[in-house]
Amino acid sequence: MAETNNHRKGKSIFITFEGVEGSGKTTQMNMLQARILRMNLSVVTTREPGGTRIGQEIRHVLLNPAFKEMHPMTEAVLYAADRAQHIHELIKPALEQGKVVLCDRFIDSSLAYQGVARRIGMEGVQNLNEWITEDLYPDLTILLEIPYEVGLERLKQRKKGRDRMESQPEAFHEQVQEAYKTLAKFFTNRFVVVKGDDKPENVHQLVWQAVQKYL
């Protein structure tokens, strides 16, 4: 799988967080945001799906547990549609302004979840997403690596029901976990694997070690 990245003006940096369900991506993104803000840098945090007003509507469809009949191809295209709006409305404008952009999930989620676990094929998913993002890839991708069983157990402790993706069979989550390991080996130029099953503060220190060289 080939990978390119657009050249951007200024000192912008695009950092994404990836991992299985319950891996702590949002927690680590928020902790990193707080630390970057203390450096007086301009930082934007966002997520996929749902980083824009239109994306929120797409997120509702994608994660609604009532839509069990959704075809894997429909799922892949909806995630791409959310990403298209996200890129052009929020991410690229922020990067062009020289900001640090932190995103909870990006193209690698589509490669792992739809490309591998849904068995659509990584090449097709990659081609679709490179088209809608105009070949934009993160400068740095933090993969929070935890056993998928640990992540699912964390979800049980939340006081809300599981969404459509979280409620997939365990075999699905295991395939996602293995797909991420493969992606980290493919894209060694931007992937940093961080053990995510420690205390949040300890995990943050590992994340910070990976990030600080880019700031």
ZATIRO-545500 format. One record per residue: z, y, x of N, C-alpha, C in turn; residue number from 0; residue in three letters. Coordinates in steps of 0.2 Angstrom, whole numbers, plus 5000, padded with zeros to 4 digits. Atoms other than C-alpha are relative to their C-alpha. Layout:
BEGIN
- n.z, n.y, n.x, ca.z, ca.y, ca.x, c.z, c.y, c.x, pos, code
- Z, Y, X, Z, Y, X, Z, Y, X, NUM, ALA
...
//
This chain:
BEGIN
- n.z, n.y, n.x, ca.z, ca.y, ca.x, c.z, c.y, c.x, pos, code
- 5000, 4994, 5004, 5000, 5000, 5000, 5000, 5006, 5004, 0, MET
- 5000, 4993, 4996, 4995, 5017, 5007, 5004, 5005, 4997, 1, ALA
- 4996, 4995, 5003, 5005, 5032, 5005, 4998, 5007, 5004, 2, GLU
- 5001, 4993, 4997, 5001, 5051, 5008, 5005, 5005, 4997, 3, THR
- 4995, 4995, 5003, 5010, 5067, 5005, 4997, 5007, 5001, 4, ASN
- 5003, 4994, 4999, 5004, 5084, 5002, 5004, 5005, 5004, 5, ASN
- 4996, 4995, 4996, 5008, 5098, 5014, 5002, 5006, 4996, 6, HIS
- 4997, 4995, 5004, 5019, 5111, 5007, 5002, 5006, 5004, 7, ARG
- 4998, 4994, 4996, 5024, 5129, 5012, 5008, 5000, 5000, 8, LYS
- 4993, 4999, 5000, 5041, 5134, 5017, 5004, 4994, 5003, 9, GLY
- 4996, 5005, 4997, 5056, 5123, 5021, 5003, 4996, 4994, 10, LYS
- 4999, 5004, 5005, 5056, 5114, 5005, 5001, 4992, 5002, 11, SER
- 4999, 5008, 4999, 5062, 5095, 5004, 5001, 4997, 4994, 12, ILE
- 5000, 5004, 5006, 5060, 5082, 4991, 5004, 4994, 5001, 13, PHE
- 4996, 5006, 4999, 5074, 5069, 4990, 5001, 4996, 4994, 14, ILE
- 4999, 5004, 5006, 5074, 5055, 4978, 5006, 4995, 5001, 15, THR
- 4995, 5006, 5000, 5088, 5042, 4973, 4997, 4995, 4996, 16, PHE
- 5002, 5006, 5004, 5083, 5025, 4968, 5005, 4994, 5001, 17, GLU
- 4996, 5005, 5000, 5092, 5009, 4964, 5000, 4996, 4993, 18, GLY
- 4999, 5003, 5006, 5096, 4996, 4951, 5005, 5004, 4995, 19, VAL
- 4996, 4996, 5005, 5105, 5001, 4935, 5007, 4999, 5002, 20, GLU
- 4993, 5000, 4998, 5123, 5006, 4938, 5001, 5001, 5008, 21, GLY
- 4999, 5000, 4992, 5120, 5009, 4957, 5003, 5007, 5002, 22, SER
- 4996, 4993, 4998, 5128, 5027, 4957, 4995, 5005, 5002, 23, GLY
- 5005, 4995, 4998, 5112, 5037, 4959, 5002, 5007, 4997, 24, LYS
- 4998, 4994, 5003, 5118, 5051, 4947, 5006, 5003, 5004, 25, THR
- 4994, 4998, 4997, 5135, 5052, 4955, 4998, 5003, 5007, 26, THR
- 5001, 4998, 4993, 5128, 5053, 4973, 4995, 5006, 5000, 27, GLN
- 5004, 4994, 5000, 5115, 5066, 4968, 5004, 5006, 4999, 28, MET
- 4996, 4994, 5001, 5128, 5077, 4961, 5004, 5002, 5006, 29, ASN
- 4996, 4999, 4994, 5139, 5075, 4976, 4996, 5004, 5006, 30, MET
- 5005, 4997, 4995, 5124, 5079, 4988, 4998, 5008, 4998, 31, LEU
- 5001, 4994, 5002, 5120, 5094, 4977, 5005, 5005, 5002, 32, GLN
- 4995, 4996, 4998, 5137, 5101, 4979, 5001, 5002, 5007, 33, ALA
- 4999, 4999, 4992, 5137, 5099, 4998, 4994, 5005, 5002, 34, ARG
- 5005, 4995, 4998, 5120, 5108, 4999, 5001, 5007, 4998, 35, ILE
- 4999, 4994, 5002, 5125, 5122, 4989, 5005, 5004, 5004, 36, LEU
- 4995, 4997, 4995, 5140, 5125, 5001, 4996, 5003, 5006, 37, ARG
- 5004, 4997, 4994, 5126, 5128, 5014, 4996, 5006, 4998, 38, MET
- 5003, 4994, 5003, 5120, 5142, 5003, 4992, 4999, 5000, 39, ASN
- 5007, 5002, 5001, 5103, 5133, 5000, 4999, 4999, 4993, 40, LEU
- 5003, 5001, 5007, 5093, 5133, 4984, 4999, 4993, 4999, 41, SER
- 5001, 5007, 5002, 5094, 5116, 4976, 4999, 4999, 4993, 42, VAL
- 5001, 5002, 5007, 5087, 5109, 4960, 5001, 4992, 4999, 43, VAL
- 4999, 5007, 5001, 5093, 5093, 4953, 4996, 4998, 4993, 44, THR
- 5004, 5002, 5006, 5083, 5083, 4940, 5000, 4992, 4999, 45, THR
- 5000, 5008, 5001, 5080, 5065, 4933, 4993, 4998, 4997, 46, ARG
- 5006, 5003, 5003, 5066, 5054, 4927, 5003, 4993, 4996, 47, GLU
- 5004, 4995, 5004, 5063, 5051, 4913, 5004, 5005, 4997, 48, PRO
- 4996, 4995, 5003, 5068, 5067, 4905, 5002, 5006, 5003, 49, GLY
- 4999, 4994, 4997, 5067, 5081, 4917, 4998, 5006, 4997, 50, GLY
- 5003, 4994, 5003, 5058, 5093, 4906, 5001, 4999, 4992, 51, THR
- 4999, 5000, 5007, 5059, 5097, 4887, 4995, 4994, 4997, 52, ARG
- 5004, 5005, 5002, 5044, 5086, 4884, 5002, 4993, 5002, 53, ILE
- 4997, 5006, 4998, 5051, 5073, 4895, 5006, 4997, 4997, 54, GLY
- 4994, 5002, 5004, 5067, 5072, 4885, 4997, 4996, 4994, 55, GLN
- 5003, 5004, 5006, 5056, 5066, 4870, 4997, 4994, 5002, 56, GLU
- 5003, 5007, 4998, 5047, 5053, 4880, 5006, 4996, 5002, 57, ILE
- 4994, 5004, 4998, 5064, 5047, 4887, 5003, 4997, 4994, 58, ARG
- 4997, 5003, 5006, 5070, 5045, 4869, 4996, 4994, 4998, 59, HIS
- 5005, 5006, 5002, 5055, 5033, 4866, 5001, 4994, 5005, 60, VAL
- 5000, 5005, 4995, 5056, 5024, 4882, 5007, 4996, 5000, 61, LEU
- 4994, 5003, 4999, 5075, 5020, 4882, 5003, 4998, 4993, 62, LEU
- 4998, 5002, 5007, 5077, 5017, 4863, 5000, 4993, 4999, 63, ASN
- 4999, 5008, 5001, 5084, 4999, 4861, 4996, 4998, 4994, 64, PRO
- 5004, 5003, 5006, 5075, 4998, 4844, 4993, 4998, 5001, 65, ALA
- 5007, 5001, 4999, 5058, 4998, 4852, 4999, 4994, 5005, 66, PHE
- 5000, 5006, 4996, 5059, 4980, 4858, 4993, 4998, 5001, 67, LYS
- 5007, 5003, 5000, 5040, 4977, 4855, 4996, 5004, 5005, 68, GLU
- 5004, 4996, 4995, 5035, 4990, 4868, 4996, 4996, 5005, 69, MET
- 5004, 5004, 4995, 5021, 4983, 4879, 5001, 5003, 5007, 70, HIS
- 4999, 4998, 4993, 5023, 4984, 4898, 4995, 5006, 5002, 71, PRO
- 5005, 4995, 4998, 5007, 4994, 4899, 5002, 5007, 4997, 72, MET
- 4998, 4993, 5004, 5013, 5007, 4886, 5006, 5003, 5004, 73, THR
- 4994, 4998, 4996, 5030, 5008, 4896, 4998, 5004, 5006, 74, GLU
- 5002, 4997, 4994, 5021, 5011, 4912, 4996, 5007, 4999, 75, ALA
- 5003, 4994, 5001, 5010, 5025, 4905, 5004, 5005, 4997, 76, VAL
- 4995, 4995, 5002, 5024, 5033, 4896, 5004, 5003, 5006, 77, LEU
- 4996, 4998, 4994, 5034, 5034, 4912, 4995, 5005, 5004, 78, TYR
- 5005, 4996, 4997, 5018, 5041, 4920, 4999, 5007, 4997, 79, ALA
- 5001, 4994, 5003, 5016, 5054, 4907, 5006, 5005, 5001, 80, ALA
- 4994, 4996, 4998, 5034, 5060, 4909, 5000, 5003, 5007, 81, ASP
- 5001, 4998, 4993, 5031, 5061, 4928, 4995, 5006, 5001, 82, ARG
- 5005, 4995, 5000, 5015, 5071, 4925, 5003, 5007, 4998, 83, ALA
- 4997, 4993, 5003, 5024, 5085, 4915, 5006, 5002, 5005, 84, GLN
- 4995, 4998, 4996, 5039, 5084, 4927, 4998, 5003, 5007, 85, HIS
- 5003, 4998, 4994, 5029, 5086, 4943, 4997, 5008, 4999, 86, ILE
- 5004, 4994, 5001, 5018, 5101, 4936, 5005, 5006, 4998, 87, HIS
- 4996, 4995, 5002, 5032, 5110, 4927, 5006, 5002, 5004, 88, GLU
- 4994, 4999, 4996, 5047, 5108, 4938, 5000, 4999, 5007, 89, LEU
- 5000, 5002, 4993, 5045, 5099, 4954, 4996, 5004, 5005, 90, ILE
- 5005, 4997, 4996, 5030, 5106, 4962, 5002, 5008, 5001, 91, LYS
- 4998, 4993, 5000, 5035, 5124, 4957, 5006, 5002, 5005, 92, PRO
- 4994, 4999, 4996, 5052, 5122, 4965, 4999, 4999, 5007, 93, ALA
- 5002, 5001, 4993, 5045, 5115, 4981, 4996, 5006, 5003, 94, LEU
- 5004, 4994, 4998, 5033, 5129, 4982, 5004, 5006, 5001, 95, GLU
- 4996, 4994, 4999, 5047, 5141, 4981, 5005, 4999, 5006, 96, GLN
- 4996, 5002, 4995, 5055, 5132, 4996, 5007, 4998, 4999, 97, GLY
- 4994, 5003, 5002, 5069, 5124, 4987, 5001, 4993, 5002, 98, LYS
- 4998, 5007, 5000, 5078, 5107, 4989, 5000, 4997, 4994, 99, VAL
- 5001, 5003, 5007, 5073, 5096, 4975, 5003, 4993, 5001, 100, VAL
- 4996, 5006, 5001, 5085, 5081, 4971, 4998, 4997, 4994, 101, LEU
- 5002, 5004, 5006, 5078, 5068, 4959, 5003, 4993, 4999, 102, CYS
- 4998, 5007, 5002, 5086, 5053, 4950, 4995, 4996, 4998, 103, ASP
- 5006, 5004, 5001, 5072, 5041, 4951, 4993, 5004, 5000, 104, ARG
- 5007, 4997, 5000, 5053, 5044, 4954, 4995, 4994, 5001, 105, PHE
- 5005, 5005, 5000, 5038, 5034, 4958, 5002, 4993, 5002, 106, ILE
- 4998, 5006, 4998, 5047, 5020, 4966, 5003, 4996, 4995, 107, ASP
- 4997, 5003, 5006, 5056, 5016, 4950, 4994, 4997, 4996, 108, SER
- 5005, 5003, 5003, 5039, 5013, 4942, 4997, 4994, 5004, 109, SER
- 5003, 5006, 4996, 5033, 5002, 4956, 5005, 4994, 4999, 110, LEU
- 4995, 5006, 5000, 5049, 4991, 4955, 5000, 4998, 4993, 111, ALA
- 4998, 5002, 5007, 5052, 4991, 4936, 4993, 4998, 4997, 112, TYR
- 5006, 5002, 5004, 5034, 4991, 4929, 4995, 4996, 5005, 113, GLN
- 5004, 5004, 4996, 5024, 4985, 4944, 5002, 4993, 5002, 114, GLY
- 4997, 5007, 4998, 5035, 4970, 4949, 5003, 4997, 4994, 115, VAL
- 4996, 5004, 5006, 5048, 4966, 4935, 4996, 4999, 4994, 116, ALA
- 5004, 5001, 5006, 5035, 4969, 4921, 4994, 4997, 5002, 117, ARG
- 5005, 5004, 4997, 5022, 4961, 4932, 4993, 5003, 4998, 118, ARG
- 5007, 4996, 5001, 5008, 4974, 4929, 4997, 5000, 5007, 119, ILE
- 5003, 4999, 4993, 5005, 4975, 4948, 5001, 5006, 5003, 120, GLY
- 4998, 4993, 4997, 5011, 4988, 4960, 4994, 5004, 5002, 121, MET
- 5006, 4996, 4998, 4993, 4993, 4965, 4998, 5004, 4994, 122, GLU
- 5002, 4997, 5005, 4988, 4998, 4948, 5005, 5006, 4998, 123, GLY
- 4995, 4995, 5001, 5005, 5007, 4945, 5000, 5006, 5005, 124, VAL
- 5001, 4995, 4994, 5003, 5016, 4962, 4994, 5005, 4999, 125, GLN
- 5006, 4996, 5001, 4986, 5022, 4958, 5000, 5005, 4995, 126, ASN
- 4999, 4995, 5006, 4990, 5029, 4941, 5005, 5006, 5002, 127, LEU
- 4995, 4995, 4999, 5005, 5038, 4948, 4998, 5005, 5006, 128, ASN
- 5003, 4995, 4994, 4996, 5045, 4964, 4995, 5005, 4996, 129, GLU
- 5005, 4996, 5003, 4983, 5052, 4952, 5004, 5006, 4996, 130, TRP
- 4996, 4995, 5004, 4996, 5061, 4941, 5004, 5004, 5004, 131, ILE
- 4996, 4996, 4996, 5006, 5067, 4955, 4996, 5004, 5005, 132, THR
- 5004, 4997, 4995, 4992, 5072, 4966, 5002, 4998, 5007, 133, GLU
- 4998, 5004, 4993, 4998, 5060, 4980, 5007, 5003, 5002, 134, ASP
- 4994, 4997, 4998, 5015, 5069, 4980, 5005, 4994, 5001, 135, LEU
- 4994, 5005, 4999, 5029, 5057, 4988, 5006, 5004, 5002, 136, TYR
- 4994, 4997, 4998, 5047, 5061, 4992, 5000, 5000, 5008, 137, PRO
- 4999, 4999, 4993, 5051, 5067, 5010, 5005, 4994, 5002, 138, ASP
- 4995, 5005, 4999, 5066, 5055, 5009, 5002, 4997, 4993, 139, LEU
- 4998, 5004, 5006, 5071, 5041, 4997, 5006, 4996, 5002, 140, THR
- 4994, 5004, 4999, 5089, 5035, 4996, 5000, 4994, 4996, 141, ILE
- 4999, 5006, 5004, 5090, 5017, 4990, 5007, 4998, 5000, 142, LEU
- 4993, 5002, 5001, 5108, 5014, 4984, 5000, 4992, 4999, 143, LEU
- 5000, 5007, 5000, 5109, 4995, 4987, 5006, 4997, 4998, 144, GLU
- 4994, 5004, 5002, 5121, 4985, 4977, 4997, 4994, 4996, 145, ILE
- 5002, 5006, 5004, 5120, 4968, 4969, 4999, 5002, 4993, 146, PRO
- 5002, 4998, 5007, 5112, 4970, 4952, 5006, 4998, 4995, 147, TYR
- 4995, 5002, 5005, 5127, 4960, 4944, 5006, 5005, 5000, 148, GLU
- 4995, 4995, 4999, 5139, 4974, 4951, 4998, 5006, 4995, 149, VAL
- 5002, 4994, 5004, 5128, 4987, 4943, 5001, 4999, 4992, 150, GLY
- 4999, 5002, 5007, 5128, 4978, 4926, 5007, 5000, 4998, 151, LEU
- 4993, 5000, 5001, 5147, 4976, 4927, 5002, 5007, 4999, 152, GLU
- 4999, 4993, 5001, 5148, 4995, 4929, 4998, 5003, 4994, 153, ARG
- 5002, 4997, 5006, 5138, 4998, 4914, 5005, 4998, 4994, 154, LEU
- 4996, 5003, 5005, 5150, 4987, 4904, 5006, 5005, 4999, 155, LYS
- 4994, 4996, 5000, 5164, 4999, 4908, 4999, 5007, 4997, 156, GLN
- 5002, 4994, 5003, 5155, 5014, 4901, 5001, 5000, 4992, 157, ARG
- 4999, 5000, 5007, 5159, 5019, 4883, 4994, 5002, 4996, 158, LYS
- 5006, 4999, 5004, 5142, 5019, 4877, 4996, 4993, 5000, 159, LYS
- 5004, 5006, 5000, 5129, 5005, 4873, 4995, 5001, 5005, 160, GLY
- 5005, 5000, 4996, 5116, 5000, 4884, 4993, 5002, 4997, 161, ARG
- 5007, 4998, 5002, 5098, 5008, 4883, 4995, 4994, 5001, 162, ASP
- 5005, 5005, 5000, 5082, 4998, 4882, 4999, 4997, 5006, 163, ARG
- 5001, 5003, 4994, 5080, 4996, 4900, 5006, 4997, 5003, 164, MET
- 4994, 5003, 4998, 5098, 4992, 4904, 5002, 4994, 4997, 165, GLU
- 4998, 5006, 5004, 5099, 4979, 4891, 4995, 4994, 5001, 166, SER
- 5004, 5005, 4998, 5085, 4969, 4899, 5003, 4993, 5003, 167, GLN
- 4996, 5007, 4998, 5089, 4950, 4904, 5001, 5001, 5008, 168, PRO
- 4998, 4999, 4993, 5097, 4948, 4921, 4995, 4998, 5005, 169, GLU
- 5005, 5002, 4996, 5082, 4940, 4928, 4995, 5006, 5001, 170, ALA
- 5004, 4994, 5000, 5073, 4956, 4925, 5003, 5005, 5006, 171, PHE
- 4997, 4996, 4995, 5086, 4966, 4935, 5000, 4997, 5007, 172, HIS
- 5000, 5004, 4993, 5086, 4953, 4949, 4993, 5002, 5003, 173, GLU
- 5007, 4999, 4997, 5067, 4956, 4951, 4999, 5007, 5002, 174, GLN
- 5000, 4993, 4998, 5070, 4975, 4951, 5003, 5001, 5007, 175, VAL
- 4997, 4999, 4994, 5082, 4973, 4965, 4996, 4997, 5006, 176, GLN
- 5005, 5003, 4995, 5070, 4962, 4975, 4994, 5004, 5002, 177, GLU
- 5006, 4996, 4999, 5056, 4974, 4972, 5002, 5006, 5005, 178, ALA
- 4998, 4995, 4996, 5066, 4988, 4980, 5001, 4998, 5007, 179, TYR
- 4999, 5002, 4993, 5070, 4978, 4995, 4993, 5000, 5003, 180, LYS
- 5007, 5000, 4998, 5051, 4976, 4997, 4998, 5007, 5001, 181, THR
- 5003, 4993, 4999, 5047, 4994, 4995, 5003, 5003, 5006, 182, LEU
- 4997, 4997, 4994, 5060, 4999, 5008, 4997, 4998, 5006, 183, ALA
- 5003, 5002, 4994, 5051, 4988, 5020, 4993, 5003, 5001, 184, LYS
- 5007, 4997, 5000, 5034, 4995, 5015, 5000, 5007, 5003, 185, PHE
- 5000, 4993, 4999, 5039, 5013, 5016, 5006, 5002, 5005, 186, PHE
- 4995, 4999, 4996, 5050, 5013, 5031, 5001, 5008, 5003, 187, THR
- 5000, 4993, 4998, 5045, 5031, 5035, 5004, 5005, 4996, 188, ASN
- 4996, 4996, 5005, 5055, 5038, 5020, 5005, 4997, 4997, 189, ARG
- 4995, 5003, 5003, 5066, 5025, 5014, 5006, 4999, 5005, 190, PHE
- 4993, 5001, 4997, 5085, 5025, 5019, 5004, 4995, 4995, 191, VAL
- 4996, 5005, 5005, 5095, 5010, 5012, 5007, 5001, 5002, 192, VAL
- 4993, 4999, 4999, 5113, 5014, 5009, 5004, 4995, 4996, 193, VAL
- 4996, 5004, 5004, 5126, 5002, 5003, 5004, 5004, 4995, 194, LYS
- 4997, 4996, 5005, 5132, 5008, 4987, 5006, 4997, 4996, 195, GLY
- 4995, 5003, 5004, 5146, 4997, 4982, 5007, 5001, 5003, 196, ASP
- 4993, 4997, 4998, 5160, 5007, 4991, 5002, 5005, 4996, 197, ASP
- 4998, 4994, 5004, 5170, 5021, 4985, 4995, 5006, 5001, 198, LYS
- 5005, 4995, 5000, 5159, 5036, 4980, 5000, 5005, 5006, 199, PRO
- 4999, 4995, 4994, 5166, 5047, 4994, 4997, 4997, 5006, 200, GLU
- 5002, 5003, 4994, 5162, 5034, 5007, 4992, 4999, 5000, 201, ASN
- 5008, 5001, 5001, 5144, 5031, 5000, 4997, 5007, 5002, 202, VAL
- 5002, 4993, 4999, 5142, 5050, 5000, 4999, 5002, 5008, 203, HIS
- 5001, 4999, 4993, 5145, 5051, 5019, 4994, 4997, 5003, 204, GLN
- 5006, 5004, 4998, 5132, 5038, 5022, 4993, 5004, 4998, 205, LEU
- 5005, 4996, 5003, 5120, 5048, 5011, 4999, 5006, 5004, 206, VAL
- 5000, 4994, 4997, 5124, 5064, 5020, 4997, 4999, 5007, 207, TRP
- 5003, 5002, 4994, 5120, 5056, 5037, 4993, 5000, 5000, 208, GLN
- 5007, 5001, 5001, 5103, 5052, 5031, 4997, 5007, 4998, 209, ALA
- 5003, 4994, 5003, 5100, 5069, 5023, 5000, 5006, 5005, 210, VAL
- 4999, 4994, 4997, 5107, 5082, 5035, 4995, 5002, 5005, 211, GLN
- 5005, 4999, 4995, 5093, 5080, 5048, 4994, 5004, 4997, 212, LYS
- 5005, 4997, 5003, 5081, 5086, 5035, 5001, 5008, 4998, 213, TYR
- 4998, 4994, 5002, 5091, 5102, 5031, 5000, 5005, 5006, 214, LEU
//
